[in-house]
Amino acid sequence: MKKFMNENFLLENRTARILYHKYAKKMPVIDYHCHIYPHQIAEDKHYNTISDVWLDRDHYKWRAMRTYGIPEKYVTGDASPKEKFMKWAEVLPYCIGNPLYHWTQLELNRFFGVNEPLCPETAERIWNKCNAVLAREDFGVRGIIKHSNVEIICTTDDPVDSLEFHEILKADETFDVTVLPSFRPDKAVNITRHEFCGYIEELSKVSGIEIKCFRDLTDALDKRLDFFIEHGCRITDHALDTVEYGDEDVVAANETLLRALRGEKLTPEEVAVYRTTLVLHLARRYYDNNIVMQIHIGALRDNNSPMFDRLGPDMGYDSIRDDKVMEPLRNLLNTLETENKLPKTVLYSLNPAHNEALMTLSACYNGHGVECKMQFGCAWWFNDQIDGIVKHLTAIGNLGLVSKFIGMLTDSRSFLSYTRHEYFRRIVCNLLGDWAERGLIVRDIKLLGKIVQDISYNNTKKYFFE
């Protein structure tokens, strides 16, 4: 019987072990999409307890705790940090089959030197040991980042953000990790959201352009994008939970914007034209500035209305959406390709049923001498577990070039989530090792070693930053 989570965790064959320990393990981390706060890096935030860095804003753990039957007081409520930690310790042994079971133990071991499983019997010892590590002067968020061998972090930022903390980090010669902003204009695109009008007022103020029409809106966003580019932005992101396509029409989009600002109800057709027209405008700007566009598809958000009213968004009440997306997405990409204005693009789907469809669609827009211009982004959110990652990589291998894949990201709000890169790399090495030992590919260790290093780091660096 194998020991739980030893040095060869997830490495089930000899080739996999060679690939991981000799090639993948040592590669730096580029976390090109996450939701950590740059001000916490600039301030080198220190956490008082393991709960503060581990359970706060972690909707993965919150969902598991609710499913187990833990009262909300111990999830997002006013229970003490220690009480919340003890409840998580009660839940974890029953998370077998869930990636949280592995992530939790990886984080405890890699950051805090904890080798025993977390459970009610060990919780007090682990609580004290983790908090002692966090109390060290060298173990603020900067220490955590350096400990994780992170080279580049791309945060997710709104166009109205001042980027002041990115400026502070860039000027700080004592911290050599590159922290860059990513441009996420969702609030300008999501015209039906109740906060839209207030957001337009804020964008007007920050940009210095009074937004009275659609042209003003695009001018304001263009100005903010230029500002982001000046601060090193190389990546943008769109959460297109539903992919709509309406024929581009600036006049109609302008009228729709004016009606929205007057508080009038919009038809789905009007919304589709507005959103399409704005996204196409932005995508052309990305192309002109060699900026990568990320598109996240397929989240059905805020499903529990009473809990949304009580807690707000991003609290663990989202799920997978099953809309048809391929035809409108094709129309969006093809419009840009027809104009030779399609930027490098990474497509993500929360619905694994889209894996093969997205792979075949993305291949339709490769070319122009650009290496894998269209990428099918990593197994995302509900899919970043063993089966989801293997299915995702297999789809890329079957229908594209897995050797050119741009690798893993955390998509996380926690500074302890960098172990997900290790988790991913172990799975990659095991998959390629399995193929080699079954005779499906040549067992050329040097070549396979290069490929796992490329997937772990080199492809990411080249795709986004060269």
N, C-alpha and C positions, 0 to 999 in steps of 0.2 A: 504494500500500500504506500502511495506517495505521501510525503509530508505536506501539510497544508501550506501553501504560499512560500515555498522555499526559493532558492536562487534560480531554479528552473521552472518557476510558476508559469503555466500556459505553454511551456516549450516542451512538446511531447515527443520530439525526435532529436536525434543527434545533430542533424543539419540545422534545425531551428536553434539549438543551443549555441552552435558556433556562430550563426548569423547574428544572434542577439548580443552575446557577450563580447564578440570580437569586433562587430561592425556597428550595430544599431545603438547600443547602450551609451556610447561615448558622445554621440552627436548632440550638438546644442539644440535648444528648443526655440522655435519661432511660433509664437502664439498669435496668429494673424486675425483671430476674431474672438473677442471676449467682452465681458460686461463689468470688468473691475473699474473702480474709480481712480482716475489719474491723480486726484488730490491726495489719496491715501498713499500713493507711491512718493509723491513730492514731499509729503510730510513725514514719510517713513512711519506710518501708523503702527503702533504697538497694541496688541490685544491683551486684555486682562485675563481672559479665560479661553479655553478651547471652544466653548460654545459660541463665543463672539466671532471667532474666525471660521467656525465650522458649520454652525446651525443657522446663523443669521442669513436670511435671504436665500436659503437653499431649498427650493421648492421640490427637488427630488426627495430629500429626506422628509419634508413636510407631508408629501403624498403618502409615503410609506407609514409614517406615524399615524396619520388619519385612518388609513386602511386597517392598521392594527387595532384601532379603537382608542388611541390616546386623545384625551380631551384637548380642545383648541388652546386652552390655557397654557399647555406645555408645548405647543407647536409655535404659534405666533403671539400667544397671549402674554400675560404679565407674570408668569412664573419666573423664578430666578434662573440665571444661567446654569447653575448646578442642577436644579430640578429638571430643566430641559435636557441636559446631558444625560442624566440618569434615566430619563424616559427613552432617549435614543438608545442607550445601552440595553434597555429592556427589549427594544424592538429588533435590534440588529441580528441577533441569532436566528430570527425567523425570516430574515431577508434572503435566505438561500435561493439562488436562481436569479436574483436581482443584482445588477452591477454595483449597487451600493454596498453589498456584502464585501466585494473585492476592493472597491475604491476606499472604503473606510479603513480596512486593514493596511492597504498600501500607504495611505496618508499617515496613519499612526506610526508605521514602521519607518518610512523614509524621512519624515520630519521630526519625529519625537523618539525614535529608537524603541518603540513599543513592539515587543515580539509575541505577546500573548493576545488571544482574541478578546475583543470587547464584549462583555456580558455583564449582568448585574453583579456577579461575584468579583469581577476585576475592575469594575467601573471606578471605585474610589481610588485605587492605585493609579489607574491610567489618568484620571482627572488631575491628580496631584502632579504626576510626572509631566504631563503636557503643559500644565500651567507653569511649572518650574522652567521649562524650556522657553515658553513665551515670555517669561520675565527677564530673560537675558537681553542685554543691551543690543546684541548683534542679531536678534531674531524678530525685528520688525518686518514689515512687508518687503523691504529691500533685501533683508537677509534671507527671507523665504525665496524670493526671486533668484538671488544669486546661488543659493543652495540647490535650486532646480536647474541650473545651467541654462538659464533663459538668455537669449541674445536680443530678441526683438519682441515687443508687445504692441499690438494694434488695438487700442481701445475703441469703443463705439460711442460716437459723439453726435450731438444734434447740431444742425447748422447755426443755431443761435449761441452755441457754447463759445465762451471767450478764449478757450485754449490756454488760459494763463498758466495752468499747471504743467502743460506740455512745454511752455516756454521756460518755466523754472527748471524742469528736468533736463532740458537741452543745455541749459547754462551751467548745470551742476557737474563739475568735473570729478566729483567723488563717486559718481554713479555711472557706470559705463554700459548699462543696458539701454538700448534705444526704445523709447516709448513714443509711438506715433498715433495721431488721431485718425479715425475713419469717419467718413461723411455719411450720415444716415438721415435722409430727408423725409422719413415716413409721415411726420406730422403735417407736412405741406401737401403730401399726396393724399392722405386720408381725409378727404373733404367732408365726409359724413360724420366724423367724430364730433362730440359735443364741445370739445376744447379747440376746434379748428379756428374759430374767429379770434379767440384770445391769442392763439399761436401766431396768426398772421400779424396781429398788432405787435407782438414781441419781435417777430422777424423784421418788421418795418423799422422798429426802433434800433435793433442791433445793426442792420444793414445800412441805415441812413436813407432808405428808399421808401417813401410812403406808398404802400401797396393799394392801388385803386383799381387795377386791372390785371389781366393775366401777364401782360408784358412786364409790368412792375414786379410781379411775383418771380418770373424767370430771371429778371435782372438782379433781384435781391438774392436769389439762390446762387446765381452765377458769381456774384460778388463774394458770397460766403465760401463757395467752393474755391475760389482763388485764394482766399485767406487760409483755408485748410491746406491747400497745396503749398503755400509759403511755409507752413509748419510741418511739412514732410508727408502729408497725406498721400498714400498710394492706393487706397482701397475705399470703396463705398459699399453701402449695404442697403438693400430694399427688402422689407418683409412684405411680400405680396402674398398674403395668406390666401386670397383668391386671385387668380390670374384672369384679368379681364382684358378685352381688346375692343376698342371702338375706333373707328376710322379717325385718324388725326385731323383735328379741326380747331385751329387757334381761336376763331371767332366764337364757335360754340363753347369752347372751354372758358373763354372770357365771360360769356353770359352766365355760364354755370357758376363761376367764381363769384360774380356779382350777386347772384341769387343766394348763394350760400352765405355771403357776408351780410345779406339782408335777413337771414334766418329762415329762408323759404325752403320747403321740402323739395328734394331733387329726385328725379327718376333714375332707375338703374342705368338706363342708356346714357343719360347726361353724365352720371358719375364715371362710367366706363370711358367716355370720350375725354373727360377732363383728366382722369388718371393716366390714360394712354398718352395723351398729348404732352403732359408734364414729364412722364418717365422717358419718353422718346427725346425730348429736349435735353434732359439731364444726361442720358446715355451718349448723346452726340458730344457733349462737353467732356465726358469721361474719355471717349475715344481720342479727342483732340489733345488731351493732356496725359495720355498713356496711363490712365487710372483703371484699375480692375473693378468691375461691377459684380457684386455678390447679390444673388436673388434667393431669398428663403421663401419656400412655398409650402402650404399645406397645414398650417396651424389653425385649429378651431379654438378660439380663445374665450376665456371668461364664461365657461359653460354654466357655472353655478351662480345664478343671479343674486341670491341672498348673500352669498359670501363675497361676491364682487362689490356689492353695496357696502358691506361691512369692512372689507380689507383692501379693495382696489385690485389692480391688475398684477400679473406675475406672481401669484401667490399659490400656484399649484393646481389651478382649475382649468387647464388647457388640455386639449386632446388632438388627435390626428383628424384632419379633414379629408373627406373623400370626394371632393369636387373633381370634375374633369378639367384638366389644365393644359393638355398638350397642344390643342389647336390654337387657343389664344396666345400661348407662349410662343408657338411657332410663328404666329403672325407678328408678334412683337420683335422677335429676333430677326425675322426675314425682312421686315421693313428697314431695320438698321443695316443689315447685310446688303440690301439692294442699293443703299446709298454709300456703301463702303464706310460705314460709321459704327460698326458693331465693335465695342470694346472687348478686351479680354473679359470673360464672364465665368463666374462660378455659380452653378445651379445646385441648390439643396432642396430636397423634399422630405417633409416629415412623414410622408406616406411611403413605406417601402414598396408598395405596389407600383410606384412610379419608377423604380430603379432602372429596369431595362428600357422603358420608354424614354427616360431622360438621357440615358447613355446613347441611344440611337439618334435622338434629336440633336444632342450636342455635337456628335460626329459630323452632322450635316453642315456645320459652320466652322470647321477647322480648315486650315489652309493659309494662304498668303505668306508662307514661309515661317509662320509662328508655331513654335512647338506647343502642341496641345492648348491652343487658344481658348477652347471651351473646356471647362473642367466640371465633372460631376463631383461636387463637394462631399466631404466626409459624412459618414453615417451620423445623423444629427439628432440630438435631443433624446427622444424615446428610442432611437436606434443605435446609440453609442454603447452597445453591449456586445458580447462575444458573437452571438448569432447575427446581429444586425451588421456589425463590422465585416464579418466573413461574407455575408450575402452581398454587401456593398462592393467589397473588393473583388468578389467573384464576378459580379455583373460588369465591373470595369474590365477585368481580365478577359471575360468572354466576348465583349463587344468593343473594347478599346485597347488602350495601352496602360496597364496597371503600373508598369515601370516608370511612367511619367506622371503618376498621381502626386498631388501636392500635399498629401499627408493630413495630420491631425491638428485639431484646435481644441481649446477647452470650452468655448461658448459659455463660460462660467462667471459667476460673481464671487468666487472664492479663490484666494491666493494659494490654497492648498490643492487646487485641481490640476496642477502641472503633472501629477502622477498619471493622469489620463493619457499623456503622451507615451509614457512607459507602457501602460496597458495596451495601447494601440500598437506600439512597436513589437511587443511580444507576440501579439496576434498576427501581425504581418509576417514575422520571422517563422512562426509556426506554420502558417499557411504555405509559404514558399518552401519551407523545409519538407512539409508533407507532400507537396507536388514533386519535389526532387526525389524523395525516397520512394515514392510510388512509380517513379520512372516517367512521370508526365512531362517533366522538363529536365534538361541536362543538369547534373549535379556539379556545376562549375562554381565552386565556393567564392572565388574571386569576383566573378560576374554577379552572382547573387548578393554578395556582400556589398558591392557597389550599388545595386538596385535598392537594397533596404536602406542604405545611407541616403540615397537620392529621395526615396519616399519619406524618410524621417526628417530630412533637412534640405538637401541640395535643390530638389525640385521647387520647394517653397521659396527659397532664397532667389532662385533664378526667375520664377514666375512673377513674383510681386516686386522685386527690388533690383532687378538688373535690366 
